[in-house]
Every structure is written in C-alpha cells, then in structure tokens.
C-alpha cells in the first residue's frame, strides 16, 4: 500500500477554493534572527516568537539549521488522512486518530503550533500493508466531527506488504491540508504533498528527525515550515483557506491519524505497526484576539489535555494506537498488535 506522488507544481488550487504555494527563497546573507517581521513573512518564515524563550528555541532549531529549497506540491494518489476536530471528552477513544487537542481561553486565537518527530520504521499489518498520518493542526471547529476548518501539516507514511517483513517498502512525504467543513459537499478537503525536485524535504527516511510548524499570517492564510533536521533541508508553503473560512482557530492538534479512501464513511486502511513514536516540543501559542503582538499571548502545551486513543472502527474495545503525555510537551504513541 504505497502512497504515490504524481506530477507536482509550485501552486495548487483546490476545488474548495483554498490554495497552497511555494514561498520565495531568501536572498544570500538573509538572517531571520534580525529580519523585519514583514520580511520574515515575505520569504516564508514563521513569525519570530520574541519574548517567549521556549518557542524561540524551537523556532531557531527548525529555522536556522536547514538549507531552504523551493517546494512543489501535488495531490496524492492513494490513501490520505483526514484531520478532524477533537470533539471528545477525555479520557476517550476515537476510530480516526490518537493524540491530544487543546484550546486557548476565551479572547485568544491560536496563532502558532509545532512539533518534532523521529520517523519510525513501519511494518505491515496483514496482507494490506498499512498507512497513517502524523501531523499538527489548527482548526476552527465545533464539538461535532468533520465540522472543522483550518490547516494541518505533517507526514504521510505508508508501507507495502511483503513476504519478508524486513523487506517491506516504506514511503514518507511531507503533507498538508487546507480544510473546509466535511459535512458540506460543496467544500471538499484540500489535501497535498509537499516536496522538492531537489530531493530535499521529500527524501525522508526512517530515523530522520523532522519538524513542522504552522504560523498564521492573517485570519485566512498561514505559513507551513517543514524541516528535516537530519538532512538539514527545509521548505516553506503559504496556504490560503476557502472563502469565508478562517484559519485562526480554537483548537490545536497533535495527532497520529488513520488514512483511507473515505474516512467520513469509516473506510480506513490498516494502521501499520511502528512500535513507539514520540512528538517532542509539541507546543502552541495563542495570541490575544485581534492582536498581532506575540508578546500579548499565552503558551499552550500538548500535555494540557488528556490524550485520546485510536480504536478499531468495528470493535471499539480494541485499541490500535495508544497515546500518553510523557511530560507537558512530549506525547508517546504506541501501536498495539
């Protein structure tokens, strides 16, 4: 069950009205630590979190240690995950995902979300192989499933079955989604792969440490910054949401998600075995509503809410992926046989 990657382009226009575009590379000598905030946005860098040392450490680690390459985008052929709003009261379980979701206090809007992850080795679950997504997201949703709008970004991973498990073929790509409401047939999802003809960010292998950040630019657009900290290569994308659907949201997510041909109908592919996966530096930032000042806000941690486990769609007593908070900013995911 490999995820295939068709011909790509520097800009995609989705049927839901959203778009994703590659951001221009910075000029030689550009220093994002000293640049004017408007220049940071112009060249595809997330806002610099001045005044917040915890966020600044993650920002510098993901931004300064990589060589920028231009991204190209494609709509995947095969399984893809579908980000959904949490909508569950912990402790709880869901057939779609495992992980945590947190929201800011009234009067604050989520403006920034990030996490790092070491890419696991995947092993087929039965003859069908397996596929899954690992992502961060900002959504503007309600308690009902499939009612979110917003942006998600992370990895899509799949593995093909083989007679010899150690010879199974694994594929992994950076990915993202520009979301509308799933219960509205006029606004389908805007799912994409992000890669590079330079064999940069999409040359992702098991054992690589990768980082993903989403940072709001304005109420309807956001910058996604992808980094492969092992290979030292990164890229930036600008996403715009469908008309009248705000990126600025009230829920931040850190999820391992199922993939399928029609997740809204429960048609999922098997979740591969992966042992354990850790999301580290899993943080979000909420700034005061209608304020562009990073100093006027509050830090949120993935450990601020109880994790949700992924269960089998046909047998809710069977846990496929369990999640637990190791500390305030680290989530452990375990695949269960």
Buried (B, 14 or more C-beta within 10 A) or exposed (E): BBBEBEEBEEEBEBEBBBBBBBBEBBEEEBEBEEBEEEBBBEBBBBBBBEEBEBBBEBBBBBBEEBBBBBBBBBBBEBBBBBBBBBBBEEEEBBBBBBBBBBBBEEEBBBBBBBBBBBBBBBBBBEEEBBBBBBBBBBBBBEEEBBBBBBBBBBBBBBBBBBEEEEEBBBBBBBBBBBBBBBEBEEBBBBBBBBBBEBEBBBBBEEEBBBBBBBBBBEBBBBBBBBBBBBBEBBBBBBBBBBEEBBBBBBBBBBBBBBBBEEBBEEEBBBBBBBEEBBBBBBBBBBBBEEBEEBEEBEBBBBBBBBBBBBBBBEEEEEBBBBBBBEEEBBBBBBBBE
